[in-house]
Amino acid sequence: MNIYKFKSLVSKEDREVLHRHRAYAVWFTGLSSSGKSTIAHNVEQLLHERGCSTYVLDGDNVRHGLCKDLGFSREDRAENLRRIGEMVNLFIDAGMIVLTAFISPHHSDREAIKQIVGRDNFLEVYVECPVEVCALRDPKGLYRRAQAGEVENFTGVSAPYEPPEAPDLVLNTNQSSVLDSAKLVIAELERLNVVKPFEPA
């Protein structure tokens, strides 16, 4: 009750003018090994080449620091995403484009993040891929370990995944390449006037 929010002398809109693009959050959701992080980093590279101010938040990286005290229970996963949502909100206020790659398996958690960030600043991207294909791709061997009972609460094996009911964009990574998927995201950001269409020098 003794905490007050300090009003900055520089607004989000001021920062957007400086960055020359809108502040925005691109939230990639999907199963482990569906391609979320790979696509997010490719989108960032394409945006960086245009001079955009960007940052990628990845599930594993966040759990090495900000959320290293959390496990993978339903409650801990909700808290993990709540913290990330608040952090994404800070990036939005900074006028940046932030790309996030989190399984975020529950509809209610994703809806809560939209409330934190603001629906007008949020692009929900469902990275769709059959669990069988994800298991074959898995570089960490987590699906195999989960199927053997060595990893608890593993999404797609021992924990549920709730696909988005009405995502803003669907990327089927079983059929499309990483680069083609990244270009679809860029095209959507152009359509939303987050970034301007690319003009070759």
Rosetta blueprint (number, residue, H / E / L):
1 M L
2 N L
3 I L
4 Y L
5 K L
6 F L
7 K L
8 S L
9 L L
10 V L
11 S L
12 K H
13 E H
14 D H
15 R H
16 E H
17 V H
18 L H
19 H H
20 R L
21 H L
22 R L
23 A L
24 Y E
25 A E
26 V E
27 W E
28 F E
29 T E
30 G L
31 L L
32 S L
33 S L
34 S L
35 G L
36 K H
37 S H
38 T H
39 I H
40 A H
41 H H
42 N H
43 V H
44 E H
45 Q H
46 L H
47 L H
48 H H
49 E H
50 R L
51 G L
52 C L
53 S L
54 T E
55 Y E
56 V E
57 L E
58 D E
59 G H
60 D H
61 N H
62 V H
63 R L
64 H L
65 G L
66 L L
67 C L
68 K L
69 D L
70 L L
71 G L
72 F L
73 S L
74 R H
75 E H
76 D H
77 R H
78 A H
79 E H
80 N H
81 L H
82 R H
83 R H
84 I H
85 G H
86 E H
87 M H
88 V H
89 N H
90 L H
91 F H
92 I H
93 D H
94 A L
95 G L
96 M L
97 I E
98 V E
99 L E
100 T E
101 A E
102 F L
103 I L
104 S L
105 P L
106 H L
107 H H
108 S H
109 D H
110 R H
111 E H
112 A H
113 I H
114 K H
115 Q H
116 I H
117 V H
118 G L
119 R H
120 D H
121 N H
122 F E
123 L E
124 E E
125 V E
126 Y E
127 V E
128 E E
129 C L
130 P L
131 V H
132 E H
133 V H
134 C H
135 A H
136 L H
137 R H
138 D L
139 P L
140 K L
141 G L
142 L H
143 Y H
144 R H
145 R H
146 A H
147 Q H
148 A L
149 G L
150 E L
151 V L
152 E L
153 N L
154 F L
155 T E
156 G L
157 V L
158 S L
159 A E
160 P L
161 Y L
162 E L
163 P L
164 P L
165 E L
166 A L
167 P L
168 D L
169 L E
170 V E
171 L E
172 N E
173 T L
174 N L
175 Q L
176 S L
177 S L
178 V H
179 L H
180 D H
181 S H
182 A H
183 K H
184 L H
185 V H
186 I H
187 A H
188 E H
189 L H
190 E H
191 R H
192 L L
193 N L
194 V L
195 V L
196 K L
197 P L
198 F L
199 E L
200 P L
201 A L
